[in-house]
Structures are given as structure tokens and as C-alpha cells.
């Protein structure tokens, strides 16, 4: 139980710090920034330090997993570069600040996803240890993840609540299975990344109008 509470607290602290940046900086806040990237990297390091003994077995084949992760990241960076080269700016104003699909966004979001999955891993392992692996454990897993995301939802608006809730329900079962049955880590990271690729390809606007309208909103502010 202590491990579970520690993992949830670390998650809330990291995303709570990001929310405080947003509150303090107001209109100057930018999600795609060195500040946000460093925050998530610090969160990763803290999670590895706190839960090293519990997660060691998930990184037995870390060399090959890092290679696959680098290939996946390189593909996403190339994809975003091609979009920008062709002036296909894909942007969204759905969460606190303007977010555009760029190579720098891939790096920041990638750091966030790895941190999130480290915490999701510890929550899954702790619940499986306490309750066993069955349907009610999965329900508890979903509820805890939703509670953890309160600090993410704050200030995000209804669109964020809907997309976040849908995303959690969509990926929670597969990643819970990956952690508790397969005993591996990186497939969950890939799944989380693919979910965001799906989001940008299906919801975002490819003709540049989303960028123009978003910029106008910021300028009016």
C-alpha cells in the first residue's frame, strides 16, 4: 500500500508542479518547453530511484527495447518534420496552451508518456499484489488512474475531460495486461504513443486553420 501511495503522490507532485507553472505564468505558459521536458525527466528519475527494485525485472532486455524505442521515436520525428516541411501545421488549443505537432512536441510528450507509464506500472503491480488479477482489480486500476489525473484535468476544459477519460479507458486494459501478464514495459509505451498519433490524425486539423485560430486566440489574450 505504501508503494501505491508513493506512486500516486509522485504523479500528483509532477503534474501539480506543471499546473502551478500554468497558474503562475498564465498566458506565457507553454507545454512544449524545456521547462516541461526537464520536469518529466526529473519525474522519471525519481520513479526509477524510488521503485528500482520493483521495476528491475521489466528491463532485462533493455538494450533491444531502447533500440526499438529509438526507431519509434525517429519515425515520429521524421513524420512531424515532413508535415512542417510541407507547411501542414497540426495544432490544438484543447489543454492550457497551444500545442502543435512538431519534433519538440514529440520529445516532450515522449518524456511525459515514459514517466506516466512508470507510475502506471507501479500502480498495476501493487494492485495485482494486493487484490490478485481479475475484473475488480482492473476496475480499481481505472478508478485510481482517473483520480490521479485530477491535476491534469484542472484548467483543461470539457474537451480535455472527455478525451482523457476516453483515452484512459482505451489503454488501461491493454497496459494492465502488458504489466501483469506479459511482464514487460515498452509495449505499453508504444501503445500510449500510438494513441496520441491516432488523436492527431483523426481529431486535429491539417489545413492550418487550427493554427491560425489558435494564434488569434492567444493574440487576443
Protein Blocks (a to p, Z undefined) as FASTA:
>chain_A
ZZmmmmmmmmmmmmmmmmmmmmmnmmmpcfbafklmmmmmmmmmmmmmmmmmmmmmmmmm
mmmmmmmmmmmmmmmmmmmmmmmmnopacddfkeopacdddfklmmmmmmmmmmmmmmmm
mmmmmmmmmnopafklmmmmmmmmmmmmmmmmgonbjmlmmmmmmmmmmmmmmmmmmmmm
nopaklmmmmmmmmmmmmmmmmmccelmmmmmmmmmmmmZZ
